[in-house]
Amino acid sequence: MLRPTATAVKAKENYLIEVTFDNGEVKVFDVKPYIKGAWYGQLEDINYFNSAASCLSIKKSHDV
């Protein structure tokens, strides 16, 4: 069985991201539990979080 491929990522409120897949599914992922440490802790800055999610969406749209 093939895994669906993410086609879009959108930052939502409260450190959530909405991921849309090529099969039409839309899932919401809570990033809050992972925002810690030197690397992912930077995501605590909401502006950085939003820009990182935007970069994921832009990269994904170029990959498709």
Sequence and secondary structure as in RCSB ss.txt:
>XXXX:A:sequence
MLRPTATAVKAKENYLIEVTFDNGEVKVFDVKPYIKGAWYGQLEDINYFNSAASCLSIKKSHDV
>XXXX:A:secstr
     EEEEEEETTTEEEEEETTS EEEEE GGG  HHHHGGGGSHHHHHHHHHHHHHHHHHH 
